[in-house]
Every structure is written in C-alpha cells, then in structure tokens.
Amino acid sequence: MAVIGVDFGTCYSSAGFINGDRVMALVPREERNVRRVPSVFFHDRKRTLTGSRAALAGALYPQFVVEAVKKKLEEPFFVLDDREYEPEEIVREILRYLIAGAEQSLREEFHSQEADENSDKPLEIVITVPVKFSEPRKKMIRDAAQGIVLESGRKVKVIAVIAEPVAAAVEYLGLSAADDKSILVYDLGGGTFDTAIVQAVDNPKEPYIVIGQDGKGIGGNDWDRRLLQLMEEKLRAEMTELSGERREALLQANHHALLTEARRIKEELSELEETEASIPLQGSYYDIQVTRQEFDTITEDLKQQTIRMASRLRKKHKKHPIADVILVGGGSYMPQIQEAVREAFPECRVQMANPELAISYGAARYAKMLEQLVSPVRLKATHTYGIEYLDEEGNSKIFNLIYSGDELPVSVQRTSKTSAQGRYSQFTVFESDCTREEKVADLSRGEEILSVKIRRDEAVPAGTESVQTLTLSRDNILEIAAVDSLTGRRVSRRLEIESHIR
C-alpha cells in the first residue's frame, strides 16, 4: 500500500513517493508545471482556493488571503470576508489540496491499480515538522492531516511525524549511516532559516536524532525583497519622464508583478553572472540589468546571519564533529550560499541535490522504511522534560528529569516543598532540547506543555512536601502525577508525545 511523505512548508509544500528506487514528486493536476504547491489559502464570498490559484487571487485581494500560516499557528483565528478560520482549518485545507493531488497522481501513474486495491483503506502519510515545534503545534499539524477525508472517500492516516532535519538526513545519507556520524543541516527555505546537527544512531526505526538546532525568521523571501528594492531603484533612474509621485504610484501598483520578476531574476542569477529584464509599466517598457555581484552585495548581511548561526551551533556542540553539511531549501540554490557554507566548513563534505524537495523525499523514504520494518526496536525519548520550580532566590527554573535519549519507558520522581502558605500547588512540565549536563535551566529554554494542580481544603504552611512523578511510556504517553504528602491526594494529567519526532 502506498505511503507518501509530506513536507508542510512555510511558503511551499510538497509530497513525495518511492516507487522502487525512484522518488517521485506528487502534485495536483493544476500544479503540474511545478513540483511544489504554495502554502496559501484564499476565501471570499465567491470562492475558496488553495495553492497557486490562491496565491494569484491573493495578489489582487490581499485582505482575503492567508500566507505562511505555519508561522501563525498561535493566532486564534483569521477573518476572511464572511468567515472565520482557525489556523488548523487552514492547515487542513492546504494539506487536503496537496494530498488529494498526490493521490490523483498515484492513480494516473499506476493506472488506478493502487487506488482500486486500497480504496477502502486509509491513505497513509509521514509528515514533517520543525524541530522547535512544541507538542501542541505538532499535534495541530497531525490533527489537521488526520482529519482529512478525500473526495475519493479515503481517509488520511498519519503514521509518523518526523523532524525536518531528520527527513533531510534520510534523503541525503540514507537509513544506514555510520553510528555516531554527525551531520549539519543548513535549511534556507522561503520563509525561515533553520539549522540543526543530526546524529546517526543504531535504531532502525529512528536512524537519526537531533542533538541541537537553531533558527531565525529570515528566508528566501528576504532575498527577494532586497532584489525588488534594487530593481525599483534602477527603474526610478529609467523613468525620468515621470514625476516622483507618479513613479512611486506605478511601482506600488505593480508591486506583485515586480516581486514575481525579482524571483525570476534571482533564479537566473544562480546560473548567470548578469541578467536583464524588460519591465512593462503603463504601456512603456523599461530595461534594467542586474549582476550577481550587485545581488550578493545587497544580501551579504542576510547570508552572514545564517552562517553565524550555523557556526555557533557547531561550536556549541563541538563534542560531535561534523562530517557532512547538507543544503536544504530553495535558497540553497544561490551560489553565494553554497560558497559561504564551503568557506565556513572547509573540512566537511557539502552536499546538495533537489534541496527544495529534500524533506518530502526524505519523508517518503522514511515512509518506505516503515512499511518494511517488522523487527522490535529500542525506543528513546526525543526531547528533555522537566518541572518548573522556584530556586532559592525566588526565580522560576526548569528542573529536568527526563532527557533526550533516555530509553523508554522511563519514570523519575522528585520531592518539592511549597514556597509559601496556600491551598494550591501547581506543577508545570516544560519540553526543551536541554542536554544531560543541564540539570537546571531557565524557563526560556523550554516550552510549557502540561500542568497539574493540587487543591487542598485548607491552606498549608510553607515547606509542605509533595512528590511529583514524570513518566514517559513506550507508547510516548507523557504523564505528570503529583501526590500531597499531608492528604495523600493524587492528581495527574497525560499528553501524547509524537513518537517519531527526532
């Protein structure tokens, strides 16, 4: 039965499928001239659109479009004309469009054989998420995909959620890299930059673990905007027959078209040292030339931000020497990026192939591996978990109990005392990427994912003890339980942790 890999990206999303030794990009029929789908949703009273058509409509009516929803999952809702949409609904619609198109592509590729044989079975997918996503955000993405029913009547079933750098490592290095081999992933997408160090481990179900990551809200779109600014400067110099006010009005009115042209020029400058464009504005054509050197100069600071971040990450984890650097994301096509990475990591092998599809292709290879995997495996915690407490100076800290890499199941206890008289004691669990050396960490290192509260009938004095137990099962159920030493009252809460996140 077919299992597809899905990369839900900030700007673009893609799907991959493994057929024998060949990896395929699967896209909706109307997107056949490209291999990715814009992660864009549009709605007004007349129509609801996703993908390229949504992007085109949104350029004309920006008040009815949502772009980069992956960066806006904390928003309560979006108002589009006559409707309110929660972020999960928009994620679901974009994924529905992509996955339905992938299913249709499979039908056409295999002449409906796969669809006929499995029409009553769910369409299984492996989906990727950023390492830094909290459990609630991972769950939102999973639930959005899991709730899809395709026009064919098939339901979508998420069989695994994996970290994006793990998918990239699987695509570039396969499922059987040498144990302890460390890889740095440099991922420059359209909306974000992420870098991570991934280590190969002896675990057939989870062949790589992420031992460190960092990221920043810059991406290829920032390079596009810098190039657009340069183009506008050149156009102003050519439009001498127009008043300054008229020039600015024309540039503003043609913003979307000029931005589209900037992206085309950026792509050409990845192959050429110089390119030119003839820009139509109100019946006249204005010719401009742009060189790669000009483009590199105006974006030098953006490039250096990403290199500094990747270099800091390597220095922070110097106990894990880097063997390979793999380039991911469409921004990696730019020669300035490739050259800068090679200069920053001269001792490493730098690899790049289909960087804009590497994550979905890696997810597809991982999906194929899950199909073939039958042997039992050792399961390990994929993040570090701790409980909030007050230190001697009254500052809130995380006291870590379960660490990334701990073999499951694992259960750890700690005893704490109330800091002041009161009826309530609250215990909050934080998820982080803290290392085993970080027994105590600042709250900023983690993200709150779960909490319980002991409620007492009467106030108790400061110094009253309670025992907390943090447990992570082989089924990746995280439980926080707390027992009041005075009354014996026990409270607990559970949360399902994504079992394939690395």
N, C-alpha and C positions, 0 to 999 in steps of 0.2 A: 504494500500500500504506500502511496506517495506521501512523503513528509517534506514540507518546504521550509526554508529558512527565511525569516523576515527581519529586515532592518528598518525600524521605525525611526527615521531621522528627523532632525530639526527642520531642515529645508527640503530634503528629498527622502523618499522611502523606496525600498527595493525588495524583491523577493527572488530567491534562488532555489534551484532544484538540481539534484545529482542524478544523472542518467548514465549508469556505468561509470566510466572515468571522466565523463564530460559534465561540466557545470553549466547550467542554463540560467539566464535572466528571464523572469516571467513578469510580463506587464499586461495591463488591459489593452484591448484591441485598439482603442483610440490613442494609445500612447506608443504605438509600435515603432515610431521613428526614434525613440529614446529607450534607455534601459532602466530609467528610474521615474518615479512619479512625484511631482511636487506635493509636499505635505501641507496642502492648502484646502480650506473649506469655505464655501460661499453659500449664502442663503438670502433670498429676498422673497417677496410675496409670489413671484412668478416661477422661481426655480431654485433647486438645491443642487450644487455642483461640487465635485471634488477633483483634485489633480490639476492637469494643465488648463482645463476649461475654467476651473475655479480661479486659477491664477490670472487668466486673461480677463475674466469678469471683474475680479478684484482690482485690477489696474484701473478700470473705468469707474467702479463704485467701491472705493476702499472702505466705506462705512459698513459694508455687508460681508466682509471677508475676515477670516482668522488665519494668520500665518504663524509658523513657529510655535504651535500650541504645546509642543514638548517642553518649551521653556516657561509655559504659563499654566502648569498643572495646578498651581496653588490658587488660581483665580476661582472665585465662587461660581461665576457664570459669564457668558458673553451674550450681549443683546444684538441680534441680527434682524433688523426690520421688525417683524411681528412676533418673533420668537426669542426665548431664552434657551441657550445651550450650555450645559455643564461641560467642563473640559473632557470628561470621559466619553460623552456623547460624540464630540468632535473627533476624538481619537478613534472611536469605534467606526465612524463613517469613513475616515481616511483609510483605516485598515480594511474595512469591508470592500472598498473600491479596489484596493491593491490585491487582496486575497481572492476576490471574485475574478479579477482579471487573470490571476495566476492559475486558478482552477480552469478557466476557459482556455488558457494557453496549453495546459496539460491535455485537455480534451482534444484540441486540434493537433497537438504534437503526436499523440498516441492514438489518434482516430477514435476517440471516445472509449478505448478499451479500459483504461484505468477508471474512468468515471462510471462505466457500466458495471464493472466488477465491484465497485465500492460505493455505489450511490447511496446505500443505506448506512454507510459508516461515516464517522466524523472525518473532516479534513484536518489532519494533524499538522501543527506548525511548531517550530522553535523560533522564539522571538528574542531580540537583543535589547538591552537597556544599558545606560551608562553605569559605570561602577559606583559613582557617587549618588545614585538614586537611593532615596530612603525606601524602607519597606512599604509604606503607604503608596508611594509613587510607582514602585514596581508592581504592586497589587493592582493599581488603577490600570496600568498598561495591560496586565494579564487579563483582568476582568473585562476590559474593553474588547479584547480579541476573543475571549472565551464566550462572550455574549452574542457573537455574530451568527446569524443564520443566512446562508447564501440563497440566491434566487433558485438554485437547483434543489433547495430543501436541505442540503447538507449543513450540519453544524460545524463550527470550528472548535477544535480542541487543542489547547496549548499543552504540549508535552514537556516543554522545558523553557526556562527563561535564563539566558546566559549573558554575561558581561560582554560589552562590545570589544574590548581588547582581547578577550579570550577567543571570540569568534575570529578576529583578525589573525591571531596567532595560529589558530587551526587552519585558516586558509593558506597562510604563507608557509607554515612549517609542518603541517600535517598533525596527526593524532599521536605520533610516537617519537617526539623529540627526546634527546638525551636528558635523563633526570638531572635536575638542578640547573639546567641551562636557562639563563635569564635573557629576556628579550625586552627591548624598549619599544613601545608602540607610540608613534607620533601620528595623531589623528587630527588633521585640519579639515573640518567639514565646512559647510556653507554658513552655519550659524554659530558654531562653537569650536574651540580647540581643546582637545583632551590628550593627555599623555599618561602612560602607565608602564610599570615594569611588571612583566608577566614571567612566571617561572614554571618550567615543565616539571611535573611530578609523576610518580608511579601510581597512577589511578586511572584506569581505562574509562571510567565514567566522567571524570573531570580531569582532563590531561594537563590543565594549566591552572595556576592560581595567581591572582593579582596581589602583589606584595606592596604596592604603592601606586598612588595616582595623584594627578593634579589637573586642573582645567581652568579655563577662562572664557568669558563670554565674547570672544572675538572669533571671527571665522572668515571664510572666503568672501562673504558679503561686504566685509570691511575693505578688502582689497578692491572690490567692485566700486564701492563708493568713492574711494580715493581716486580711482581711474576716471570716474564720472566727473569729479571736481576738476581734474586736469583737462578733460575734454571740454568742459564748459569754459575754462579759461582760454583755450585755443579757439573756441567758437566765438567768444566775445571779441577776440582780436580780428576775426574774419568778418564780423557783422558790423562793419564800420558805418554802413549806410543807415543803420537804425539807431534810434535814441537809446540811452541806457535803460530807461524804463521799459521800452518795447523789447529790448534784448532779454531782459530778465523775465518778462511775461512769457515770451516764447520758450525760453528754457524751462520755466516752471510748467508750462502747459504740456511740454513734451518729455517730462521727467522720466516716465516709464519707458518710452521708446529709447531714450538716451541711455538709461540704465541697461536695457537689453543689449544695446550696441556696445556698451562698455564690457559686458560679459563676453561678447563675441571677440572683441579686441583682446581681452585678457587671454582667451584661449589661443588666439593666433600668436600672441607674443610668447607662448610656451614653445612654439615651433620656429618663429621668425625673430630676427633682431629688430625689425621695424615693420610696421603695417600702417595702412591708411584707411580712411573711411570718408564716404560722401554722405553728409547728413542733410536730409530734406527738412526744411523748416519753412512753412507757409509759402510753398511754391518755389523756393530757391534752394539750391544745393551748396553746402559749404564743405570744402575739402580740408581735412586735418590729417596730420601724421603723428604717430606715437611710436617712440622707440622703447625697447625693452629696458634700456638704461634709465630712461625717464620713469618708467613704471617701477623699477626696482628702487629708485631713489625715494619716490614719494611713499613707498610702503616699507622702507627699511625698518622703521620703529616697530611696525606690526610683526615683521619677521623676527626681530630680535626678542620681542616679548615671548614668543613661543620657544625660541632656542634657550633663553634663560630659564624658562620653566622646566624644560626637559633636562637641562644640565643640572639644575638644583635637585630634581628628583633623583637623578643618577647619584649625585653626591650624597644625598640623604640615605640612600640605600647602597652605599659603596661595598657593603659586605656581599653583595650579589653582582659580580662583574657582568657587564653587558656583552653578549656575543653578537647579537643582531639588532639592528634598528629596522623596523618595518613601517613604511609610509602608507597611511590610510587617509581616505577623504579626498574629494576632488581637488582641494587646494594643493595637494602634494604634487600635482602635475607641473606646478610652476617651477622653472629652473632655479629661481632664487632659493626656493625651499630645499630642493634636492642638494644644491651646493652648500647651503648653510648647515644642513644636517651632516653631510660628509665632513665638513670642516670641524664641526663640534664633536664628532665621534669618529676620529680618523682610524682608530683601532678596530672598529666594528664593520661588519658586513651590512650595507644598506640595501634593502630590498623594496621594490615597488612593482606591482602588477595589478591592473584594474583596481586602483585604490578606492574609487567611488563605490565599488561593488564588493570589496573585500569582506565586509562584515556580513552581508546577506549570504555571500558564497560560503563563508566560514560557518555560518549558522546552518546552511544546507548540508555541509559536510558533517557537522556535529549531529544533525538530524539523522543522516545516513548511518552514522556510528551507533546511535541509539537503537535503530532498527536491528542492527546486527549483534548488539550486546546482550549476552544471556548470562554471563558469569556474575556472581556476587562481588561487590566492591566495598572498599573501606570508605565510609562517608566521613567528611570533616566539616567543621564549622567554617563558614565562608567570610564571616565578619567577627569583630570583637564586640562583646556585650557587657555592659556594666550598669551599676545602680548609682543614682545621684545621692550625694551626702554632703554635709557641711563639715569643712575642716576646722581646725582649732581657731582659725581667725574668722570663722563665720562665712567663708566663701564656698559657693556651690561647686562641687567637683564630681567627676565620674570615678567610681571605684570599680575597676574592671574585674570581672570574674571568669568569663568565658572568652577564649582568644581564638582568632582566626587560625585554623589548622588543628584545633583540638578535635580528636576523634570522637564521633558520636556513637551512643548517647553520652552526654556529659551533664553533670549536675554539681553545682557549687553552692555552698552556704556561707553566709556571713551574719554576724550579730552586730546590731547597732543600738544606740541609745538615743532617746528623744533629747533634743537640744533645749527644749523649753516645756513648761507646763501646758497641757492641752488635751483635747479629746481625740484629735486626729493625727495619724501618721501616714504620710504618703510616700510611696516608693516608685520612682520613675526609672525605666530602663532606657538606656541610650545605646544605639548602634554606632560603631566607628570602625576606622581602619587602624586603630592603635596596635602597636607591636607588643610582644610579650614583655618587653622591658618597661612598658608604660603601665605600671600598676594603677597609678592615679593620673587623671588627665583633666584638662579644662573642659567645660561644657561645650565650648566652641568646636572641640574635636569630634563631637558626635551629634547624632540627631535623635530626638525623643521618639520612641515607637510604641511604648506600652507603659501603663502605670496601674497601681492598685492603692487602695486607701483603707487603713484600719480605722473604724469608727467605734468609739467607746461611749458607754452610757454616762460616764463621769470623767472629768479631767484627771489626768495622771501627772505625777511630778516629772520634772526634767531628770533624765537618767534612766527612764523606764526602758527595759530592753525588749527587742523583738528580733526574731530570726527570719531572714529572707533566704529563699532558695530559688536560684535561677537554673532552669533546666532546658536543654535543647535535645530533642529526641532524634532518632534516626529518620523519622518522618518529617523532620525540620519544623516541629512544633515548639515554639519558644514559650515557656511558662514562667511567670513570676508569682511566687507564693510568699506570703508573709504571715507569721504567727505571733500573736501578742503574748508575751511571757506571763502577764498577770491573769488574763482571762482564758488563754488557750484558743482564742478566736482565730480562725484561719480564713484568709481571703486570697484569691488567685485570679489571674487572667491569662489567656493564651492568645498567641498570634502565629499564623502560618508564615514561615520564612521561605522565600523562594529557594528551592533545593538545589538549583543549578547555577546560582549566581557565584561567579568567581572573579 
